[in-house]
Amino acid sequence: MAFNILVTNRDVEAIAGTVEAAQPDLIAFAELGTGMDAALARRLGAAYPYRTLHRLPGANFGSGIYSRWPLDDLGSLKTGLGLRSAAADVHTPGGTVRFVALHPRSTWLDRSSLDAAEASIETNFRGREAQLAAVCRYLDEWGDRPVILAGDFNTSEFSDAYRCVAHRLRDSYREVGRGTGHTWPARQTKHIRSRWLELLAPVTRIDYVFHSHHWDAVEAQVLKMDTGSDHRPIVATLRWNNE
């Protein structure tokens, strides 16, 4: 599961209920704060006893991994580019998997002027492209090992950043998902005061579960549940193959 829960979301029951309904073995959380992590650990700890959370210096939220199976915490990916991430080697019954929760930078508008808005869009776009290019270099260094990248990538499948990752890993929803797979914005959110968010149906696919060739994607779906977040979570079922 890839699930950006929204840092201002306080609905523990909605988040936990979504996880319990989907029953994923591995979860990549984005915008997971320390308080929410503690609350979810109490609520879900019996099912997910192995967890890790990593934040950037000075940040009140970060990227987290919840797992049914033991894991070796590898920290975050060191890029020098402010990439929010958490990485772990997870010891599944089928073998060890390098599981990475990613949350590259988003695009935000500086509303002070039109020129400032244009500059902020370009800065964040180029920053995100650089972050995911650094992730691709990690993938090249890791070689032929089982890898899953999951999270809110903040980029569409029409970007160079997406193509960089998709050249190395498989996009589970593109393989077996039905429909557009749009994950943002989820109109159910009660935690962002925006009329257009309340009225607008999801218009873009920015949350992904990528996997290496060691699996075949069996199913991938976007969950249309009220989670309190502005993102819809995505869940992919992967089956080990002979590779």
Backbone as JSON, one array per atom type, in Angstrom:
{
  "sequence": "MAFNILVTNRDVEAIAGTVEAAQPDLIAFAELGTGMDAALARRLGAAYPYRTLHRLPGANFGSGIYSRWPLDDLGSLKTGLGLRSAAADVHTPGGTVRFVALHPRSTWLDRSSLDAAEASIETNFRGREAQLAAVCRYLDEWGDRPVILAGDFNTSEFSDAYRCVAHRLRDSYREVGRGTGHTWPARQTKHIRSRWLELLAPVTRIDYVFHSHHWDAVEAQVLKMDTGSDHRPIVATLRWNNE",
  "N": [[0.83, -1.19, 0.0], [0.5, 2.22, -0.82], [0.23, 5.24, 0.78], [-0.58, 8.4, 1.32], [-1.26, 10.12, 4.07], [-1.91, 12.68, 4.8], [-0.71, 15.34, 6.56], [-2.15, 16.97, 8.33], [-4.28, 15.46, 9.0], [-6.26, 13.98, 11.41], [-7.72, 11.75, 11.81], [-7.62, 8.94, 13.1], [-9.05, 6.53, 13.22], [-10.24, 6.35, 10.68], [-8.0, 6.14, 9.01], [-6.72, 3.83, 10.06], [-8.82, 2.02, 9.75], [-9.0, 1.88, 6.96], [-6.58, 0.65, 6.33], [-6.96, -1.8, 7.66], [-9.11, -2.8, 6.2], [-7.99, -3.23, 3.68], [-5.76, -4.82, 4.23], [-2.87, -4.88, 3.67], [0.47, -6.23, 3.27], [2.76, -4.72, 3.4], [3.33, -1.29, 4.0], [3.7, 1.93, 2.69], [3.89, 4.9, 4.11], [3.17, 8.33, 3.67], [3.7, 11.7, 4.77], [3.56, 11.2, 7.51], [3.22, 11.92, 10.79], [4.85, 12.23, 14.03], [3.09, 11.95, 16.24], [0.79, 10.82, 15.01], [1.95, 8.48, 14.09], [2.51, 7.18, 16.51], [-0.11, 6.8, 17.42], [-1.19, 5.15, 15.39], [0.5, 2.99, 15.65], [-0.31, 1.99, 18.11], [-2.87, 1.23, 17.41], [-2.57, -0.49, 15.22], [-0.44, -2.08, 15.75], [-0.3, -4.82, 16.48], [-0.76, -6.21, 14.1], [1.16, -5.08, 12.48], [4.03, -5.24, 13.49], [6.56, -4.35, 12.89], [8.24, -1.47, 12.17], [9.19, 1.71, 10.78], [10.21, 5.15, 10.78], [11.12, 8.11, 9.16], [12.28, 11.41, 9.16], [12.91, 14.65, 7.7], [15.42, 16.97, 8.82], [14.14, 19.14, 11.26], [11.52, 18.86, 10.37], [8.05, 18.05, 10.9], [6.87, 15.77, 10.07], [7.15, 12.72, 8.19], [8.38, 9.98, 6.14], [7.14, 6.73, 6.38], [7.4, 3.2, 7.13], [5.44, 0.35, 7.46], [5.31, -3.0, 8.44], [4.48, -6.47, 8.15], [6.45, -8.27, 8.51], [9.79, -8.99, 9.76], [12.26, -6.38, 9.62], [15.19, -4.7, 8.39], [16.24, -1.61, 9.21], [17.16, 0.84, 6.98], [17.44, 3.5, 7.04], [17.08, 6.76, 5.56], [17.09, 7.65, 2.02], [20.05, 9.05, 0.95], [20.4, 11.92, -0.64], [21.01, 14.58, -0.67], [19.19, 16.4, -1.49], [16.92, 16.99, -0.14], [15.02, 14.92, -0.07], [12.19, 13.21, 0.99], [12.06, 10.15, 2.52], [12.07, 6.62, 3.3], [13.78, 3.64, 3.91], [14.08, 0.09, 3.84], [15.23, -3.25, 4.38], [13.21, -5.88, 3.98], [12.3, -8.9, 5.42], [10.71, -11.18, 3.95], [8.51, -14.1, 3.65], [9.1, -15.09, 1.13], [11.58, -14.14, 0.47], [14.19, -11.62, 0.78], [13.33, -8.22, 0.56], [13.96, -5.06, -0.77], [12.44, -2.35, 0.36], [11.07, 0.76, -0.28], [9.84, 3.78, 0.84], [8.68, 6.6, -0.68], [8.58, 10.17, -1.05], [8.74, 12.59, -2.94], [9.33, 16.16, -3.53], [6.56, 18.45, -3.57], [4.5, 20.45, -5.82], [4.09, 23.79, -5.24], [2.46, 26.97, -5.0], [3.74, 30.21, -5.04], [2.03, 32.86, -4.07], [2.47, 35.55, -4.13], [3.0, 37.02, -6.41], [2.51, 36.89, -9.99], [4.88, 36.3, -11.34], [6.38, 35.24, -9.24], [4.87, 32.97, -8.65], [5.21, 31.49, -11.0], [7.96, 31.06, -10.87], [8.17, 29.51, -8.52], [6.81, 27.19, -9.25], [8.47, 26.21, -11.29], [10.87, 25.85, -9.86], [10.2, 23.88, -7.96], [9.38, 21.81, -9.65], [11.76, 21.21, -11.06], [13.34, 20.52, -8.9], [12.06, 18.22, -7.96], [12.38, 16.52, -10.17], [15.17, 16.22, -10.07], [15.43, 14.9, -7.61], [14.18, 12.41, -8.12], [15.78, 11.49, -10.16], [18.07, 11.02, -8.7], [17.15, 8.89, -7.15], [16.91, 7.0, -9.16], [19.59, 6.57, -9.7], [20.33, 5.28, -7.36], [18.86, 2.91, -7.75], [20.23, 1.82, -9.91], [22.69, 1.33, -8.69], [21.98, -0.59, -6.82], [21.59, -2.89, -8.25], [20.64, -6.19, -9.36], [18.43, -6.81, -7.44], [15.51, -7.69, -5.48], [13.17, -5.13, -5.46], [10.91, -2.69, -4.22], [9.34, 0.31, -4.82], [7.33, 2.69, -3.32], [4.76, 5.13, -2.91], [3.82, 8.65, -2.61], [4.53, 10.27, -5.37], [4.27, 12.73, -6.47], [4.24, 13.38, -9.15], [3.24, 13.06, -12.57], [2.51, 10.38, -14.9], [3.49, 11.29, -17.26], [5.85, 12.57, -17.11], [9.42, 13.23, -17.16], [10.65, 12.32, -14.87], [8.97, 10.23, -14.0], [9.34, 8.48, -16.17], [12.0, 7.88, -15.86], [12.04, 6.25, -13.56], [10.21, 4.25, -14.37], [11.58, 3.08, -16.44], [13.27, 1.4, -15.17], [11.85, -0.04, -13.27], [8.67, -1.71, -12.78], [5.43, -0.42, -13.19], [2.87, -1.1, -11.18], [0.11, -0.5, -11.26], [-0.23, 0.39, -13.88], [0.24, -1.96, -15.16], [-1.83, -3.83, -14.39], [-4.04, -2.5, -13.35], [-7.37, -1.1, -13.41], [-9.13, 1.37, -15.23], [-8.53, 4.94, -14.82], [-6.96, 5.3, -12.54], [-6.61, 7.52, -10.95], [-5.48, 9.39, -8.17], [-5.48, 11.77, -6.81], [-7.07, 14.98, -6.47], [-8.54, 13.69, -3.44], [-11.86, 13.98, -2.88], [-13.07, 13.61, -0.46], [-11.71, 14.7, 1.68], [-11.56, 16.38, 4.8], [-9.88, 18.14, 5.84], [-8.55, 20.11, 4.52], [-9.18, 23.35, 3.73], [-10.79, 24.11, 1.1], [-12.77, 24.96, -1.49], [-12.68, 24.12, -4.16], [-11.3, 21.72, -3.98], [-13.16, 20.18, -2.66], [-15.11, 19.93, -4.57], [-13.93, 18.92, -6.83], [-13.27, 16.03, -8.7], [-10.89, 13.29, -8.44], [-8.1, 13.98, -10.45], [-5.6, 13.28, -11.34], [-2.86, 10.95, -11.48], [-0.69, 10.27, -9.11], [0.31, 8.7, -7.14], [2.03, 5.72, -6.49], [2.93, 2.21, -6.89], [5.79, 0.77, -7.55], [7.67, -1.98, -8.91], [10.33, -4.4, -9.05], [11.54, -6.76, -11.57], [11.18, -9.18, -10.36], [8.69, -9.88, -9.55], [5.28, -10.54, -10.57], [2.61, -8.42, -11.26], [-0.51, -8.84, -9.84], [-2.91, -7.69, -9.08], [-4.13, -4.34, -8.86], [-5.34, -1.53, -7.27], [-7.14, 1.53, -6.66], [-8.2, 2.86, -3.67], [-11.39, 3.86, -2.85], [-12.22, 5.35, -0.44], [-13.3, 7.04, 2.54], [-10.85, 8.6, 4.0], [-9.95, 10.83, 5.24], [-7.84, 12.07, 4.11], [-6.25, 13.97, 1.43], [-5.42, 12.38, -0.56], [-6.01, 9.37, -2.38], [-5.44, 6.07, -1.31], [-3.31, 3.55, -2.79], [-3.29, 0.13, -3.62], [-1.39, -2.71, -4.3], [-1.14, -6.04, -5.45], [1.36, -8.37, -5.5], [3.06, -11.08, -7.02], [5.56, -13.44, -6.47], [7.79, -14.41, -9.05], [9.49, -16.75, -11.27], [11.85, -15.5, -11.73]],
  "CA": [[0.0, 0.0, 0.0], [1.07, 3.56, -0.79], [-0.84, 5.99, 1.42], [-0.29, 9.73, 1.88], [-2.39, 10.27, 4.99], [-2.08, 14.12, 5.0], [-0.13, 15.64, 7.86], [-3.15, 17.58, 9.22], [-5.36, 14.49, 9.22], [-6.24, 13.42, 12.77], [-8.73, 10.69, 11.86], [-6.91, 7.68, 13.28], [-9.94, 5.42, 12.91], [-10.42, 6.25, 9.23], [-6.75, 5.64, 8.44], [-6.55, 2.44, 10.48], [-9.88, 1.23, 9.14], [-8.63, 1.65, 5.56], [-5.52, -0.37, 6.34], [-7.54, -3.09, 8.06], [-9.95, -3.29, 5.12], [-7.15, -3.67, 2.56], [-4.84, -5.81, 4.76], [-1.59, -5.02, 2.95], [1.59, -6.76, 4.05], [3.71, -3.63, 3.53], [2.72, 0.03, 3.8], [4.54, 3.12, 2.59], [3.14, 6.07, 4.54], [3.72, 9.67, 3.46], [3.19, 12.73, 5.69], [3.29, 10.54, 8.78], [3.78, 12.65, 11.91], [5.22, 11.41, 15.19], [1.89, 11.65, 17.01], [-0.03, 9.86, 14.27], [2.68, 7.22, 14.09], [2.28, 6.54, 17.81], [-1.52, 6.38, 17.48], [-1.38, 4.02, 14.49], [1.22, 1.86, 16.23], [-1.18, 1.4, 19.12], [-4.06, 0.67, 16.76], [-2.23, -1.5, 14.21], [0.83, -2.7, 16.11], [-0.36, -6.28, 16.51], [-0.67, -6.69, 12.72], [2.37, -4.53, 11.87], [4.96, -5.02, 14.61], [7.86, -3.86, 12.42], [7.94, -0.15, 11.64], [10.25, 2.72, 10.8], [9.77, 6.48, 10.37], [12.25, 9.02, 8.99], [11.9, 12.79, 8.86], [13.97, 15.59, 7.42], [15.71, 17.82, 9.98], [13.2, 20.23, 11.5], [10.18, 18.56, 9.87], [7.17, 17.39, 11.87], [6.32, 14.55, 9.48], [8.13, 12.06, 7.33], [7.97, 8.77, 5.43], [7.16, 5.59, 7.28], [7.16, 1.85, 6.63], [4.83, -0.62, 8.38], [5.52, -4.31, 7.85], [4.12, -7.68, 8.9], [7.62, -9.12, 8.63], [10.96, -8.29, 10.28], [12.97, -5.53, 8.67], [16.41, -3.99, 8.74], [16.05, -0.21, 8.89], [18.29, 1.38, 6.23], [17.4, 4.96, 7.11], [16.52, 7.43, 4.38], [18.01, 7.74, 0.9], [20.83, 10.27, 1.06], [20.54, 12.54, -1.94], [21.37, 15.98, -0.54], [18.19, 17.19, -2.21], [15.72, 17.12, 0.68], [14.05, 13.87, -0.42], [11.56, 12.49, 2.1], [12.08, 8.73, 2.17], [12.45, 5.62, 4.29], [14.16, 2.41, 3.22], [14.3, -1.06, 4.72], [15.24, -4.6, 3.81], [12.15, -6.62, 4.65], [12.54, -10.34, 5.29], [9.42, -11.82, 3.7], [8.64, -15.55, 3.49], [9.63, -15.43, -0.18], [12.91, -13.6, 0.29], [14.4, -10.26, 1.27], [12.87, -7.19, -0.36], [14.29, -3.67, -0.44], [11.18, -1.6, 0.27], [11.36, 2.17, -0.11], [8.72, 4.72, 0.86], [9.16, 7.84, -1.27], [7.69, 11.33, -1.11], [9.45, 13.75, -3.5], [8.73, 17.46, -3.25], [5.34, 18.77, -4.29], [4.48, 21.74, -6.48], [3.28, 24.76, -4.53], [2.43, 28.28, -5.63], [3.99, 31.45, -4.32], [0.94, 33.7, -4.56], [2.78, 36.97, -3.98], [2.9, 37.63, -7.73], [2.49, 35.91, -11.08], [6.27, 35.88, -11.59], [6.79, 34.38, -8.13], [4.18, 31.69, -8.82], [5.88, 30.78, -12.09], [9.28, 30.64, -10.39], [8.04, 28.43, -7.54], [6.44, 25.98, -9.99], [9.67, 25.71, -11.97], [11.84, 25.39, -8.86], [9.75, 22.61, -7.38], [9.39, 20.81, -10.7], [13.14, 20.8, -11.31], [13.81, 19.85, -7.69], [11.5, 16.86, -7.92], [13.06, 15.75, -11.21], [16.5, 15.89, -9.57], [15.28, 13.9, -6.55], [13.88, 11.09, -8.68], [16.97, 11.06, -10.88], [18.95, 10.45, -7.67], [16.59, 7.59, -6.82], [17.27, 6.1, -10.26], [21.0, 6.2, -9.52], [20.32, 4.24, -6.33], [18.38, 1.67, -8.36], [21.33, 1.28, -10.71], [23.72, 0.83, -7.77], [21.5, -1.77, -6.11], [21.71, -4.05, -9.12], [19.49, -7.08, -9.6], [17.83, -7.26, -6.19], [14.08, -7.38, -5.43], [12.94, -3.77, -4.97], [9.61, -2.05, -4.36], [9.23, 1.73, -4.48], [5.91, 3.03, -3.17], [4.54, 6.41, -2.26], [3.3, 9.82, -3.32], [5.65, 10.75, -6.17], [3.99, 14.11, -6.86], [4.5, 13.57, -10.57], [2.37, 12.25, -13.41], [3.21, 9.4, -15.73], [3.94, 11.95, -18.48], [7.05, 13.34, -16.77], [10.72, 12.55, -17.3], [10.92, 11.64, -13.6], [8.26, 8.95, -14.05], [9.97, 7.62, -17.16], [13.27, 7.44, -15.29], [11.76, 5.11, -12.69], [9.52, 3.2, -15.12], [12.57, 2.41, -17.29], [13.98, 0.45, -14.33], [10.89, -0.83, -12.5], [7.35, -1.83, -13.39], [4.33, 0.31, -12.55], [1.88, -2.16, -10.97], [-1.23, -0.11, -11.73], [-0.21, 0.42, -15.34], [0.22, -3.36, -15.62], [-3.06, -4.61, -14.16], [-5.13, -1.69, -12.81], [-8.47, -0.74, -14.31], [-9.5, 2.77, -15.15], [-7.46, 5.93, -14.85], [-6.1, 5.18, -11.37], [-6.34, 8.84, -10.36], [-5.42, 9.33, -6.71], [-5.51, 13.1, -6.19], [-7.37, 15.09, -5.03], [-9.68, 12.93, -2.93], [-12.81, 15.01, -2.48], [-13.6, 13.34, 0.86], [-10.93, 15.28, 2.76], [-12.19, 17.42, 5.63], [-8.79, 18.79, 6.55], [-8.04, 21.22, 3.72], [-10.29, 24.25, 3.44], [-10.73, 24.51, -0.31], [-14.02, 24.56, -2.16], [-12.43, 23.38, -5.39], [-10.94, 20.36, -3.63], [-14.39, 19.49, -2.29], [-15.95, 19.73, -5.76], [-13.17, 18.31, -7.92], [-12.96, 14.61, -8.65], [-9.46, 13.06, -8.69], [-7.77, 14.32, -11.84], [-4.26, 12.88, -11.72], [-2.3, 9.76, -10.85], [0.64, 10.63, -8.61], [0.68, 7.71, -6.11], [2.44, 4.54, -7.25], [3.7, 1.08, -6.37], [6.69, 0.23, -8.57], [8.35, -3.2, -8.46], [11.33, -4.97, -9.96], [11.06, -7.87, -12.41], [11.07, -10.41, -9.56], [7.27, -10.16, -9.31], [4.22, -10.2, -11.52], [1.48, -7.74, -10.63], [-1.75, -9.62, -9.94], [-4.03, -6.76, -8.94], [-3.8, -3.01, -8.37], [-6.57, -0.74, -7.19], [-7.19, 2.74, -5.87], [-9.29, 2.7, -2.7], [-12.29, 5.02, -2.81], [-12.73, 5.34, 0.93], [-13.14, 8.28, 3.27], [-9.71, 8.43, 4.89], [-9.58, 12.11, 5.8], [-6.69, 12.59, 3.37], [-6.51, 14.47, 0.08], [-4.96, 11.34, -1.49], [-6.55, 8.02, -2.29], [-4.36, 5.07, -1.26], [-3.27, 2.53, -3.83], [-2.85, -1.18, -3.12], [-1.0, -3.64, -5.36], [-0.82, -7.41, -5.08], [2.47, -8.85, -6.31], [3.36, -12.5, -6.84], [6.93, -13.79, -6.87], [7.89, -15.26, -10.24], [10.68, -17.59, -11.3], [13.05, -14.69, -11.85]],
  "C": [[0.87, 1.24, 0.0], [-0.03, 4.49, -0.32], [-0.27, 7.29, 1.99], [-1.48, 10.09, 2.76], [-2.74, 11.73, 5.25], [-1.71, 14.49, 6.43], [-1.13, 16.25, 8.84], [-4.31, 16.65, 9.55], [-5.22, 13.86, 10.61], [-7.18, 12.22, 12.92], [-8.05, 9.32, 11.92], [-7.78, 6.5, 12.85], [-10.12, 5.24, 11.41], [-9.17, 5.68, 8.57], [-6.57, 4.17, 8.78], [-7.59, 1.53, 9.85], [-9.6, 0.92, 7.68], [-7.57, 0.59, 5.46], [-6.1, -1.74, 6.66], [-8.43, -3.66, 6.96], [-9.12, -3.87, 3.97], [-6.19, -4.79, 2.96], [-3.56, -5.97, 3.95], [-0.52, -5.62, 3.87], [2.63, -5.67, 4.33], [3.01, -2.32, 3.22], [3.81, 1.07, 3.71], [3.67, 4.32, 2.93], [3.9, 7.34, 4.16], [3.01, 10.63, 4.4], [2.76, 12.13, 7.03], [4.01, 11.31, 9.9], [4.06, 11.73, 13.09], [4.01, 11.01, 16.01], [1.0, 10.65, 16.33], [0.64, 8.5, 14.21], [2.45, 6.47, 15.4], [0.85, 6.02, 17.92], [-1.76, 5.16, 16.59], [-0.64, 2.78, 15.01], [0.39, 1.18, 17.31], [-2.34, 0.66, 18.48], [-3.73, -0.53, 15.88], [-1.01, -2.34, 14.58], [0.82, -4.21, 16.13], [-0.19, -6.87, 15.11], [0.63, -6.25, 12.05], [3.39, -4.22, 12.98], [6.29, -4.42, 14.19], [7.63, -2.55, 11.67], [9.2, 0.73, 11.66], [9.69, 4.03, 10.27], [11.0, 7.38, 10.28], [11.75, 10.38, 8.53], [13.13, 13.6, 8.48], [14.22, 16.43, 8.66], [14.72, 18.98, 10.09], [11.78, 19.98, 11.04], [9.37, 17.84, 10.92], [6.49, 16.16, 11.29], [7.38, 13.96, 8.56], [7.52, 10.88, 6.6], [8.14, 7.58, 6.36], [6.89, 4.28, 6.57], [6.55, 1.03, 7.75], [4.89, -1.98, 7.69], [5.01, -5.42, 8.76], [5.35, -8.51, 9.24], [8.81, -8.32, 9.16], [11.67, -7.48, 9.21], [14.26, -5.0, 9.27], [16.25, -2.55, 8.27], [17.31, 0.33, 8.22], [18.33, 2.9, 6.27], [16.71, 5.56, 5.91], [17.56, 7.43, 3.26], [18.73, 9.08, 0.95], [21.09, 10.84, -0.32], [21.07, 13.97, -1.86], [20.37, 16.92, -1.17], [16.88, 17.31, -1.42], [14.64, 16.11, 0.36], [13.51, 13.22, 0.85], [11.46, 11.01, 1.71], [12.4, 7.89, 3.38], [12.72, 4.33, 3.53], [14.41, 1.31, 4.23], [14.43, -2.31, 3.88], [14.28, -5.44, 4.63], [12.34, -8.11, 4.36], [11.2, -11.06, 5.18], [9.62, -13.33, 3.6], [9.24, -15.96, 2.15], [11.05, -14.95, -0.42], [12.99, -12.17, 0.78], [14.08, -9.25, 0.18], [13.38, -5.84, 0.12], [13.04, -2.83, -0.71], [11.47, -0.14, 0.61], [10.07, 2.98, -0.19], [9.25, 6.07, 0.4], [8.11, 8.94, -1.22], [8.48, 12.54, -1.62], [8.66, 15.04, -3.29], [7.52, 17.71, -4.13], [5.49, 20.11, -5.0], [3.57, 22.67, -5.71], [3.45, 26.12, -5.19], [2.8, 29.37, -4.64], [3.01, 32.48, -4.87], [1.25, 35.2, -4.46], [2.72, 37.72, -5.31], [2.88, 36.53, -8.78], [3.89, 35.4, -11.36], [6.75, 34.94, -10.49], [6.14, 33.01, -8.23], [4.86, 30.85, -9.89], [7.23, 30.24, -11.63], [9.17, 29.48, -9.41], [7.65, 27.12, -8.22], [7.68, 25.37, -10.64], [10.68, 25.14, -10.98], [11.46, 24.03, -8.3], [9.74, 21.49, -8.42], [10.81, 20.3, -10.93], [13.73, 20.08, -10.09], [13.32, 18.42, -7.61], [12.16, 15.97, -8.98], [14.46, 15.32, -10.75], [16.43, 14.81, -8.48], [15.06, 12.51, -7.14], [15.02, 10.59, -9.58], [17.98, 10.45, -9.91], [18.47, 9.07, -7.24], [16.96, 6.58, -7.91], [18.73, 5.69, -10.16], [21.13, 5.16, -8.42], [19.9, 2.9, -6.93], [19.48, 1.02, -9.18], [22.41, 0.67, -9.81], [23.28, -0.46, -7.08], [21.55, -3.03, -6.96], [20.43, -4.89, -9.16], [18.98, -7.66, -8.28], [16.34, -6.94, -6.23], [13.85, -6.03, -4.75], [11.48, -3.38, -5.2], [9.76, -0.59, -3.95], [7.75, 2.08, -4.42], [5.79, 4.39, -2.51], [3.86, 7.43, -3.13], [4.47, 10.45, -4.06], [5.46, 12.18, -6.63], [4.3, 14.4, -8.32], [3.62, 12.64, -11.38], [3.2, 11.28, -14.24], [3.7, 9.99, -17.04], [5.23, 12.74, -18.27], [8.31, 12.52, -17.03], [11.05, 11.77, -16.03], [10.23, 10.28, -13.56], [8.97, 8.0, -15.0], [11.31, 7.08, -16.66], [13.06, 6.2, -14.42], [11.17, 3.95, -13.48], [10.46, 2.47, -16.09], [13.28, 1.3, -16.52], [13.06, -0.49, -13.57], [9.54, -0.83, -13.22], [6.31, -1.12, -12.53], [3.16, -0.67, -12.41], [0.5, -1.76, -11.48], [-1.29, -0.06, -13.25], [-0.28, -0.99, -15.89], [-1.18, -3.96, -15.54], [-4.23, -3.78, -13.62], [-6.18, -1.38, -13.87], [-8.84, 0.72, -14.12], [-8.28, 3.68, -15.11], [-6.49, 5.8, -13.68], [-5.79, 6.5, -10.7], [-6.45, 8.78, -8.83], [-5.54, 10.68, -6.03], [-6.28, 14.08, -7.07], [-8.57, 14.24, -4.65], [-10.68, 13.92, -2.34], [-13.33, 14.8, -1.05], [-12.89, 14.12, 1.97], [-11.67, 16.4, 3.48], [-11.12, 18.32, 6.25], [-8.09, 19.87, 5.73], [-9.23, 22.09, 3.35], [-10.15, 24.79, 2.02], [-11.99, 24.02, -1.0], [-13.75, 23.75, -3.4], [-12.0, 21.96, -5.11], [-12.18, 19.54, -3.29], [-15.22, 19.13, -3.52], [-15.25, 18.9, -6.83], [-12.96, 16.82, -7.69], [-11.46, 14.43, -8.87], [-9.13, 13.21, -10.17], [-6.39, 13.85, -12.26], [-3.8, 11.68, -10.92], [-0.88, 10.09, -10.41], [1.12, 9.68, -7.51], [0.9, 6.37, -6.8], [2.99, 3.44, -6.35], [4.48, 0.52, -7.55], [7.38, -1.02, -8.02], [9.34, -3.67, -9.5], [10.75, -6.19, -10.66], [10.86, -9.16, -11.64], [9.62, -10.78, -9.25], [6.46, -9.93, -10.57], [3.12, -9.51, -10.73], [0.21, -8.53, -10.9], [-2.97, -8.7, -9.92], [-3.49, -5.42, -8.44], [-5.07, -2.19, -8.38], [-6.37, 0.49, -6.32], [-8.41, 2.63, -4.96], [-10.1, 3.97, -2.61], [-13.0, 5.03, -1.46], [-12.5, 6.71, 1.55], [-12.04, 8.09, 4.3], [-9.34, 9.71, 5.62], [-8.41, 12.76, 5.09], [-7.12, 13.16, 2.03], [-5.98, 13.51, -0.98], [-5.78, 10.07, -1.29], [-5.39, 7.03, -2.23], [-4.46, 4.1, -2.43], [-2.7, 1.25, -3.23], [-2.55, -2.07, -4.32], [-0.7, -5.0, -4.76], [0.23, -7.94, -6.05], [2.75, -10.32, -5.99], [4.78, -12.78, -7.33], [6.87, -14.65, -8.14], [9.22, -16.01, -10.23], [11.97, -16.8, -11.42], [13.62, -14.32, -10.49]]
}
